Amino acid sequence: MLKLLQNEWMKLWHKKGTWVMLILLILGVFAFAGLYKWTGNLEKENWKAAEEQSIKEQQSMISAGDLSKDELQEAKDSIKISEYRLKNNVPPVETKSTESYMEEGTILLSFISLFGTIIAAGIVSSEFSTGTIKMLLTRPISRAKILTSKLLTVFIFVITLAALSLVLTFICGSILFGSSDGTDLVIEGNKIVEASSIGHTLYMYVLNFGDIFMSVIFAFMIGSIFRSSSLAIGLTLFINFMGASLVMLLSKYEFVKYLWITNTDLTQFEPGGFSIVDGLTMPFSLTILVIYAIIFLVASFITFIKRDVTA
């Protein structure tokens, strides 16, 4: 299996498109750093005034009585944290800082999702279109192992790009902004405790992989079954762009919570996250995603193993 992985990895990096993706990601990190540095408020905020304003806004929302149970609890927690900051003189993490830039930099994961989708869509279908699939399958290796090596190659590629993005955003943030003197606060139980900003950024990266991996697996399935990378890319991007709108239209129906597109955004369970469908929990969404991932992969493997390559 290791030799298969090495072979697929080398084949991947022999393609010009892979290097183009890498260059675009690096340029994206630098461009986002520039935008973040030279746009918005360049002056230091009066954090105490901002916290006082936040308390007033949260109290106003609570008084309106339009909040759901979760939103109400979130508003109360926000007030507690703001009051704690003012009472103990604990400033928040500054907007123009390495920590804030790294957290905002998670937006670059959308590029990585796109690149992963493109690679996943073509890693099998390209073997058929170029005719190299016959030579590949003549080797004394099971088709299941061959397909597994291709899937793992895509996963490793995506994780590599994400790690590179994380490192580059840290370097750019350190050079352009410097570390913040502020502190992140969270409520654990009934206590307000300090939280690691970098740790939270890493956690956000992990949550975003729910969406990325499902996009990759879906594109991999379509590419494997229909042997068309363009179809796989088109369908995956359509679902990614239109999924939220579709879920919103169907939100009044019970079955919508069992669709994978409803559960891919795991960041909805973070404080301040937005959930279109009520009643979802992290364990439930993870279970749904695992079930769909298994279905997609089983369909991919059955089709690939049973396919007549001479057809």
C-alpha positions in Angstrom: 0.0 0.0 0.0 2.9 2.4 0.8 4.3 2.0 -2.7 0.9 2.6 -4.2 0.6 5.8 -2.2 4.1 6.9 -3.2 3.2 6.3 -6.8 -0.1 8.2 -6.7 1.6 11.1 -4.8 4.3 11.3 -7.5 1.7 11.2 -10.3 -0.2 13.9 -8.6 2.7 16.3 -8.3 3.8 15.6 -11.9 0.7 17.4 -13.0 1.0 21.2 -13.7 -2.5 21.7 -12.3 -1.4 20.6 -8.8 1.4 23.2 -8.8 -1.0 25.9 -10.0 -3.3 25.1 -7.0 -0.3 25.3 -4.6 0.8 28.7 -6.0 -2.8 30.0 -5.9 -3.1 29.0 -2.3 0.1 30.8 -1.4 -0.9 33.9 -3.3 -4.3 33.7 -1.6 -2.7 33.7 1.9 -0.5 36.8 1.0 -3.4 38.6 -0.6 -5.7 38.0 2.3 -3.0 39.2 4.7 -2.7 42.4 2.8 -6.4 43.0 2.8 -6.7 42.2 6.5 -3.8 44.6 7.2 -4.8 47.6 5.2 -8.6 47.5 5.3 -11.0 48.2 8.1 -10.2 50.2 11.3 -6.5 50.6 11.6 -6.7 52.3 15.0 -6.8 50.4 18.2 -10.4 49.9 19.4 -11.6 51.2 22.8 -12.4 47.7 24.0 -14.2 48.8 27.1 -16.7 50.9 25.1 -17.1 48.0 22.7 -17.9 45.6 25.5 -20.4 48.1 27.1 -22.1 48.4 23.7 -22.2 44.6 23.3 -23.9 44.3 26.7 -26.6 46.8 25.7 -27.2 45.1 22.4 -27.5 41.6 24.0 -29.9 43.0 26.6 -32.0 44.6 23.9 -32.2 41.2 22.1 -33.2 39.4 25.2 -35.9 42.0 26.0 -37.3 41.6 22.5 -38.1 38.0 23.3 -37.5 36.7 19.8 -34.6 34.5 20.6 -34.6 30.7 20.6 -33.5 28.8 23.7 -29.9 28.4 22.4 -29.7 32.0 21.2 -31.0 33.2 24.6 -28.3 31.2 26.4 -25.7 32.5 24.1 -26.8 36.1 24.7 -26.6 35.6 28.4 -23.2 34.0 28.2 -22.0 37.0 26.1 -23.2 39.4 28.7 -21.4 37.4 31.5 -18.1 37.5 29.6 -18.3 41.2 28.8 -19.1 42.0 32.4 -16.2 39.8 33.5 -13.8 41.7 31.1 -14.9 45.1 32.4 -14.8 44.1 36.1 -11.3 42.4 35.8 -9.8 44.6 33.1 -9.3 41.7 30.7 -9.2 43.0 27.1 -10.3 40.7 24.2 -7.9 39.6 21.4 -7.2 42.5 19.2 -8.8 42.6 15.7 -5.4 43.4 14.1 -3.3 40.6 15.6 -1.8 37.2 14.6 -4.5 35.3 16.5 -7.4 37.1 14.9 -5.8 36.9 11.4 -5.3 33.2 11.8 -8.9 32.6 12.8 -10.2 34.8 10.0 -7.8 32.9 7.7 -10.0 29.8 7.9 -11.9 31.3 5.0 -9.0 30.0 2.8 -10.2 26.5 3.5 -12.9 27.1 0.9 -10.1 27.2 -1.7 -8.7 24.0 -0.3 -12.1 22.4 -0.5 -12.3 23.4 -4.2 -8.8 22.1 -5.0 -9.5 18.8 -3.2 -12.8 18.4 -5.1 -10.9 18.9 -8.4 -8.3 16.3 -7.5 -10.8 13.8 -6.2 -13.0 14.2 -9.3 -10.2 13.5 -11.7 -7.9 11.0 -9.9 -9.9 8.0 -11.1 -11.7 9.4 -14.2 -8.4 10.6 -15.7 -7.1 7.0 -15.7 -10.0 6.1 -18.0 -9.8 9.1 -20.2 -6.1 8.7 -20.8 -6.3 4.9 -21.2 -3.8 4.2 -18.4 -6.4 2.3 -16.3 -5.7 -0.9 -18.3 -2.0 -0.8 -17.5 -2.8 0.0 -13.9 -5.1 -2.9 -13.4 -2.8 -5.5 -15.0 -0.6 -5.2 -12.0 -1.0 -8.0 -9.4 -2.7 -5.7 -6.9 -6.4 -5.7 -5.9 -8.6 -3.0 -7.3 -9.7 -2.2 -3.8 -6.1 -1.3 -2.8 -5.6 0.8 -5.9 -8.8 2.8 -5.3 -7.9 3.1 -1.6 -4.5 4.5 -2.4 -6.1 7.1 -4.7 -8.6 8.2 -2.0 -5.9 8.4 0.6 -3.7 10.5 -1.7 -6.5 13.0 -2.0 -7.0 13.2 1.7 -3.2 13.6 2.3 -3.2 16.4 -0.4 -6.0 18.3 1.3 -4.4 17.9 4.8 -1.1 19.1 3.4 -2.6 22.2 1.9 -4.5 22.9 5.1 -1.2 22.6 7.2 0.6 24.8 4.7 -2.2 27.4 4.9 -2.0 27.3 8.8 1.7 27.8 8.8 1.7 30.6 6.2 -1.1 32.5 8.0 0.9 32.2 11.3 4.0 33.6 9.6 2.2 36.4 7.8 0.3 37.3 11.0 3.5 37.4 13.1 5.2 39.6 10.5 2.3 42.0 9.8 0.5 42.2 13.2 2.3 40.6 16.1 0.7 38.8 19.0 -2.3 40.3 20.8 -2.2 41.3 24.5 -5.8 40.3 24.8 -7.3 37.1 26.0 -10.1 34.8 24.8 -12.7 33.8 27.4 -15.2 31.0 27.4 -17.7 29.6 29.8 -17.1 26.1 31.1 -19.9 25.0 33.4 -20.5 28.0 35.5 -17.0 29.4 35.3 -15.4 31.8 33.0 -11.9 30.6 31.9 -9.2 31.6 29.5 -9.0 29.9 26.2 -6.1 29.5 23.7 -6.7 31.5 20.6 -4.4 29.3 18.5 -6.1 26.2 19.9 -9.5 27.6 18.9 -8.2 28.2 15.4 -6.9 24.6 15.1 -10.4 23.5 16.3 -12.0 25.6 13.6 -9.8 23.9 11.0 -10.9 20.5 12.3 -14.6 21.5 12.1 -14.2 22.7 8.5 -12.9 19.3 7.5 -16.4 17.9 7.8 -17.4 19.9 4.8 -14.1 19.4 2.9 -14.0 15.6 3.4 -17.7 15.2 2.3 -17.1 17.3 -0.8 -14.0 15.2 -1.6 -15.8 11.9 -1.0 -18.8 12.9 -3.1 -16.6 14.1 -6.0 -14.6 10.9 -5.7 -17.7 8.8 -6.0 -19.2 10.7 -9.0 -15.8 10.6 -10.8 -15.4 6.9 -10.1 -18.9 5.9 -11.2 -19.4 8.1 -14.2 -15.7 8.5 -15.2 -16.3 12.2 -15.7 -14.3 14.7 -13.8 -16.3 17.7 -15.2 -19.6 16.1 -14.0 -18.1 15.3 -10.5 -16.8 18.9 -10.1 -20.0 20.5 -11.4 -22.3 18.4 -9.2 -20.2 18.9 -6.1 -19.9 22.7 -6.6 -23.6 23.0 -7.3 -24.4 21.2 -4.1 -21.9 23.3 -2.1 -23.3 26.6 -3.4 -27.0 25.7 -3.4 -27.1 23.3 -0.5 -27.8 25.9 2.1 -30.6 27.4 0.0 -32.1 23.9 -0.5 -32.0 23.2 3.2 -33.6 26.5 4.0 -36.5 25.7 1.5 -37.0 22.3 3.1 -36.4 23.3 6.7 -40.0 22.8 7.7 -39.8 19.1 6.8 -38.5 16.6 9.3 -36.5 14.6 6.7 -34.2 17.5 5.9 -32.1 16.9 9.1 -31.1 13.5 7.7 -29.6 15.0 4.5 -25.8 15.2 4.5 -25.8 18.8 3.2 -27.7 19.8 6.3 -24.9 18.5 8.5 -21.6 19.3 6.7 -21.1 22.7 8.4 -19.9 21.7 11.8 -19.1 25.3 12.7 -22.8 25.8 13.2 -22.3 24.3 16.7 -19.8 26.9 17.7 -21.0 30.0 19.8 -22.4 32.5 17.3 -22.8 29.8 14.7 -26.0 29.7 12.5 -28.1 26.6 12.2 -30.9 26.5 9.6 -32.5 23.4 11.1 -33.4 23.3 14.8 -32.6 20.3 16.9 -29.2 19.3 15.4 -26.3 18.3 17.6 -22.6 17.6 16.9 -22.9 13.9 17.6 -26.0 13.6 15.4 -24.4 15.5 12.5 -21.2 13.5 12.7 -23.2 10.2 12.6 -25.1 11.4 9.5 -21.9 12.4 7.8 -20.2 9.0 8.6 -23.2 7.1 7.2 -23.3 9.1 4.0 -19.5 8.8 3.6 -19.8 5.0 3.9 -22.6 4.9 1.3 -20.6 7.1 -1.1 -17.4 5.0 -0.6 -19.2 1.6 -0.9 -20.8 2.8 -4.2 -17.4 3.9 -5.5 -15.6 0.7 -4.6 -18.4 -1.7 -5.9 -18.5 0.2 -9.2 -14.7 0.3 -9.6 -14.1 -3.4 -8.6 -16.9 -4.7 -10.9 -16.3 -2.5 -13.9 -15.1 -4.0 -17.1 -12.3 -1.7 -18.3 -12.6 -2.9 -21.9 -16.1 -1.4 -22.0 
